[in-house]
Amino acid sequence: MISLNKIAILAAPLALLACSVDTSDDVVIPDAEAVATPGDACGASAYQQYVGQKSPAISLPAGTVARDYRTGDPVTMDLSPTRINFEYDRSGTLVKVSCG
């Protein structure tokens, strides 16, 4: 029967090998400022005409991912280039339409 010490001695090189890092396929992620933002991935330019209007009635195509919030509200910082954001001030006036 093989003792526990012999198993540990035989397994040690395998454990070290598993910890090695292969740098040949490293992915480099540039700084956020260096990444070019896509022009208008969500179609926000089509809704700029509503900026400045109080509580505009905006119809979106089915399946459009959108977020409405008021200036100062807590919102998630996750980036979704195809999501359209409608930002309203406290009086209900649309102040900004953007992607993200």
C-alpha positions as CSV (number, residue, x, y, z in Angstrom):
1,M,0.0,0.0,0.0
2,I,1.3,3.4,-0.9
3,S,1.8,5.8,2.1
4,L,0.4,9.2,2.3
5,N,3.9,10.7,2.2
6,K,4.7,9.1,-1.1
7,I,1.4,10.4,-2.6
8,A,2.2,13.9,-1.4
9,I,5.8,13.7,-2.9
10,L,4.4,12.5,-6.2
11,A,1.6,15.1,-6.3
12,A,3.8,18.2,-5.4
13,P,5.2,18.7,-8.9
14,L,1.7,18.5,-10.4
15,A,0.5,21.1,-8.0
16,L,3.3,23.4,-8.9
17,L,2.7,22.9,-12.6
18,A,-1.0,23.8,-12.1
19,C,0.0,27.1,-10.5
20,S,2.2,28.2,-13.5
21,V,0.9,31.0,-15.6
22,D,0.9,30.9,-19.4
23,T,1.4,34.4,-20.6
24,S,1.3,33.7,-24.3
25,D,-2.5,34.4,-24.5
26,D,-2.7,37.4,-22.1
27,V,-5.5,39.8,-22.9
28,V,-4.6,43.5,-22.5
29,I,-7.5,45.8,-21.6
30,P,-6.7,49.4,-22.4
31,D,-7.8,52.3,-20.1
32,A,-11.4,53.3,-20.4
33,E,-10.4,56.7,-21.9
34,A,-8.4,55.0,-24.6
35,V,-11.3,52.9,-25.8
36,A,-13.2,54.5,-28.7
37,T,-16.8,54.8,-27.8
38,P,-19.2,53.6,-30.6
39,G,-21.1,56.4,-32.2
40,D,-24.7,55.8,-31.4
41,A,-25.1,52.1,-30.6
42,C,-28.5,52.6,-28.8
43,G,-30.1,55.1,-31.2
44,A,-30.0,58.0,-28.7
45,S,-29.7,60.6,-31.5
46,A,-33.3,59.8,-32.7
47,Y,-34.6,61.0,-29.3
48,Q,-32.6,64.2,-28.9
49,Q,-35.6,66.2,-30.1
50,Y,-37.3,65.5,-26.8
51,V,-34.6,67.1,-24.6
52,G,-36.0,70.1,-22.9
53,Q,-39.6,68.9,-22.9
54,K,-41.5,68.2,-19.7
55,S,-42.6,64.6,-19.5
56,P,-42.5,63.8,-23.2
57,A,-44.5,60.8,-24.5
58,I,-41.8,58.7,-26.1
59,S,-42.6,55.4,-27.8
60,L,-39.7,52.9,-28.2
61,P,-39.6,49.9,-30.5
62,A,-40.4,46.6,-29.0
63,G,-37.3,45.0,-27.4
64,T,-35.5,48.2,-26.8
65,V,-33.5,48.2,-23.5
66,A,-34.1,51.6,-21.8
67,R,-33.6,53.2,-18.4
68,D,-35.4,56.3,-17.0
69,Y,-34.0,58.1,-14.0
70,R,-33.9,61.5,-12.4
71,T,-30.7,63.5,-12.0
72,G,-29.1,62.5,-8.8
73,D,-30.8,59.1,-8.5
74,P,-28.5,56.2,-7.8
75,V,-28.0,54.1,-11.0
76,T,-25.8,51.1,-11.7
77,M,-22.5,51.9,-13.4
78,D,-22.6,48.9,-15.7
79,L,-22.0,49.8,-19.3
80,S,-24.5,48.5,-21.8
81,P,-23.8,50.3,-25.2
82,T,-27.2,49.3,-26.6
83,R,-29.2,50.6,-23.6
84,I,-30.8,54.0,-24.0
85,N,-30.9,56.3,-21.0
86,F,-33.4,59.0,-20.4
87,E,-32.4,61.4,-17.6
88,Y,-35.0,63.8,-16.2
89,D,-34.6,66.6,-13.7
90,R,-36.7,66.8,-10.6
91,S,-39.4,68.7,-12.3
92,G,-39.8,66.0,-15.0
93,T,-38.0,67.7,-17.8
94,L,-35.9,65.5,-20.0
95,V,-32.4,66.8,-19.7
96,K,-30.3,64.1,-21.4
97,V,-30.6,61.1,-23.8
98,S,-27.5,58.8,-24.0
99,C,-26.3,55.3,-24.5
100,G,-24.9,53.2,-21.8
